[in-house]
Amino acid sequence: MNEHLQLVRQLHEAMSYPQAGQGANRRPSDMDVIKHQALLMEAGSTALYAIKVTEIVDILTGLVSLAYIASAAIAVQGGDITEKPVSWRQDGSVLTVMKIISDKINQCAEGNCDNYSELYHLCLHLVRGFINADFDKAFRLVHNSHISRFKEGGESIYGAADNHYQLKMKYSPDLSECLFE
């Protein structure tokens, strides 16, 4: 199992958040797909806005959040993150980045683990190649932030109201230490 998926499953278990057993590959409910799609769109919007204002740390936060949410959608289904090649090549245009992020988020509306895996791998690729940052470290910092907020009784990304996921970008940790010089 992918190590980042294990971290997300760990958070779900700590919160007693419903998720299928590993390997179950359960088809998500329509509401699960809609919840995850809304979160993906919100995190994607954050990443794209950060591109607009050229805030590298915020772009990193948005991309790692997208990967985290994609991993959460896979965990809920009991799937695994599968290796997916990324066919994006850096051409110097931020429009290309915007288009591929938007397209991958849109494809996730099918609720398919393969599409979530493709989005996860795109985020990993963009963080390493476009941003030049440590994806693993950033993912762990985001995860540790979610775990500590949950353990402290504070808000989590999986808000309490109606048991809906809620992305709380304002509570994201500072990922500047993940950037390579």
C-alpha positions as CSV (number, residue, x, y, z in Angstrom):
1,M,0.0,0.0,0.0
2,N,1.2,3.5,-0.8
3,E,2.7,5.2,2.3
4,H,0.7,8.3,1.9
5,L,-2.5,6.3,1.6
6,Q,-1.6,4.6,4.8
7,L,-1.3,8.0,6.5
8,V,-4.8,9.0,5.3
9,R,-6.2,5.7,6.4
10,Q,-4.6,6.2,9.8
11,L,-6.4,9.6,10.1
12,H,-9.7,8.0,9.1
13,E,-9.2,5.3,11.7
14,A,-8.3,7.8,14.5
15,M,-11.5,9.7,13.6
16,S,-13.7,6.6,13.2
17,Y,-14.4,8.0,9.8
18,P,-16.1,5.3,7.6
19,Q,-13.8,3.7,5.0
20,A,-13.9,0.3,3.3
21,G,-11.4,-2.3,4.3
22,Q,-8.1,-2.3,2.3
23,G,-8.7,-4.1,-1.0
24,A,-12.5,-3.9,-0.9
25,N,-12.7,-1.5,-3.9
26,R,-16.2,-0.5,-2.9
27,R,-18.0,1.8,-5.4
28,P,-18.6,5.1,-3.7
29,S,-22.0,6.6,-3.1
30,D,-23.1,9.5,-5.3
31,M,-22.8,11.7,-2.2
32,D,-19.2,10.6,-1.5
33,V,-18.3,11.4,-5.1
34,I,-19.9,14.9,-4.7
35,K,-18.2,15.5,-1.4
36,H,-14.8,14.6,-2.7
37,Q,-15.4,16.5,-5.9
38,A,-16.3,19.7,-4.0
39,L,-13.1,19.3,-1.9
40,L,-11.0,18.7,-5.0
41,M,-12.5,21.8,-6.6
42,E,-11.8,23.9,-3.5
43,A,-8.2,22.7,-3.2
44,G,-7.7,23.2,-7.0
45,S,-9.0,26.7,-6.8
46,T,-6.6,27.4,-4.0
47,A,-3.7,26.1,-6.1
48,L,-4.8,28.0,-9.2
49,Y,-5.3,31.3,-7.3
50,A,-1.8,30.8,-5.8
51,I,-0.4,30.4,-9.3
52,K,-2.2,33.6,-10.3
53,V,-0.5,35.6,-7.5
54,T,2.8,33.5,-7.7
55,E,2.8,32.3,-4.1
56,I,4.9,29.2,-4.4
57,V,4.2,27.9,-0.8
58,D,0.4,28.3,-1.4
59,I,0.7,26.4,-4.7
60,L,2.5,23.7,-2.9
61,T,-0.2,23.6,-0.2
62,G,-2.9,23.4,-2.8
63,L,-1.2,20.6,-4.7
64,V,-0.5,18.6,-1.6
65,S,-4.1,19.1,-0.4
66,L,-5.4,17.9,-3.8
67,A,-3.2,14.7,-3.4
68,Y,-4.4,14.3,0.2
69,I,-8.1,14.5,-0.8
70,A,-7.5,12.2,-3.8
71,S,-5.9,9.7,-1.3
72,A,-8.9,10.1,1.0
73,A,-11.3,9.3,-1.7
74,I,-9.3,6.1,-2.5
75,A,-9.2,5.2,1.2
76,V,-13.0,5.5,1.6
77,Q,-13.4,3.1,-1.3
78,G,-10.8,0.6,0.1
79,G,-8.7,1.0,-3.0
80,D,-5.0,1.7,-3.5
81,I,-3.0,4.4,-5.2
82,T,-1.9,2.8,-8.5
83,E,1.1,3.9,-10.5
84,K,0.0,6.3,-13.2
85,P,2.3,7.9,-15.7
86,V,2.1,11.7,-16.0
87,S,2.1,12.9,-19.5
88,W,2.5,16.6,-18.7
89,R,5.7,18.4,-19.8
90,Q,6.7,21.7,-18.6
91,D,6.4,24.2,-21.4
92,G,6.8,27.4,-19.3
93,S,3.1,28.2,-19.5
94,V,1.0,28.4,-16.3
95,L,-2.1,27.9,-18.6
96,T,-0.8,24.4,-19.3
97,V,-0.6,23.7,-15.5
98,M,-4.1,25.2,-15.0
99,K,-5.6,23.1,-17.8
100,I,-4.1,19.7,-16.6
101,I,-5.1,20.3,-13.0
102,S,-8.6,21.3,-14.0
103,D,-8.9,18.3,-16.4
104,K,-7.7,15.8,-13.8
105,I,-10.1,17.2,-11.1
106,N,-13.0,17.0,-13.6
107,Q,-12.2,13.3,-14.4
108,C,-12.5,12.5,-10.7
109,A,-16.2,13.2,-11.0
110,E,-16.6,9.6,-12.1
111,G,-15.6,8.5,-8.6
112,N,-13.0,6.0,-10.0
113,C,-9.9,5.1,-8.0
114,D,-7.8,5.2,-11.1
115,N,-8.8,8.9,-11.7
116,Y,-8.0,9.8,-8.1
117,S,-4.6,8.0,-8.6
118,E,-3.9,10.0,-11.7
119,L,-4.6,13.2,-9.8
120,Y,-2.4,12.1,-6.9
121,H,0.5,11.4,-9.3
122,L,0.0,14.6,-11.2
123,C,0.2,16.5,-7.9
124,L,3.4,14.6,-7.0
125,H,4.9,15.3,-10.4
126,L,4.1,19.0,-10.3
127,V,5.4,19.4,-6.7
128,R,8.7,17.7,-7.7
129,G,9.1,19.2,-11.2
130,F,7.2,22.4,-11.4
131,I,7.5,23.7,-7.8
132,N,10.8,21.9,-7.0
133,A,9.8,20.8,-3.5
134,D,9.8,17.7,-1.3
135,F,6.4,16.1,-1.8
136,D,6.9,13.4,0.9
137,K,7.8,15.9,3.5
138,A,5.0,18.3,2.6
139,F,2.4,15.4,2.6
140,R,3.6,14.4,6.1
141,L,3.4,17.9,7.4
142,V,-0.1,18.3,6.2
143,H,-1.0,14.9,7.6
144,N,0.6,15.7,11.0
145,S,-1.3,18.9,11.1
146,H,-4.6,17.1,10.6
147,I,-3.7,14.5,13.2
148,S,-2.7,17.1,15.8
149,R,-5.8,19.2,15.3
150,F,-8.0,16.1,15.7
151,K,-6.2,15.0,18.8
152,E,-6.4,18.5,20.3
153,G,-10.1,18.5,19.8
154,G,-9.9,21.3,17.2
155,E,-11.3,21.4,13.7
156,S,-10.2,18.8,11.2
157,I,-10.5,18.8,7.4
158,Y,-13.4,16.3,7.9
159,G,-15.7,18.9,9.6
160,A,-18.3,17.8,12.2
161,A,-21.4,19.2,10.5
162,D,-23.2,16.3,8.8
163,N,-19.9,14.3,8.8
164,H,-18.9,16.2,5.6
165,Y,-15.3,16.6,4.6
166,Q,-14.3,20.3,4.8
167,L,-11.0,21.5,3.6
168,K,-9.6,24.2,6.0
169,M,-6.7,25.8,4.1
170,K,-6.4,28.5,6.7
171,Y,-5.2,25.8,9.1
172,S,-2.6,24.3,6.8
173,P,0.9,24.1,8.1
174,D,3.7,26.3,6.7
175,L,5.3,24.2,3.9
176,S,8.1,26.6,3.1
177,E,10.7,24.3,4.6
178,C,9.7,21.7,1.9
179,L,10.9,24.0,-1.0
180,F,14.3,23.2,-2.5
181,E,16.6,26.1,-3.1
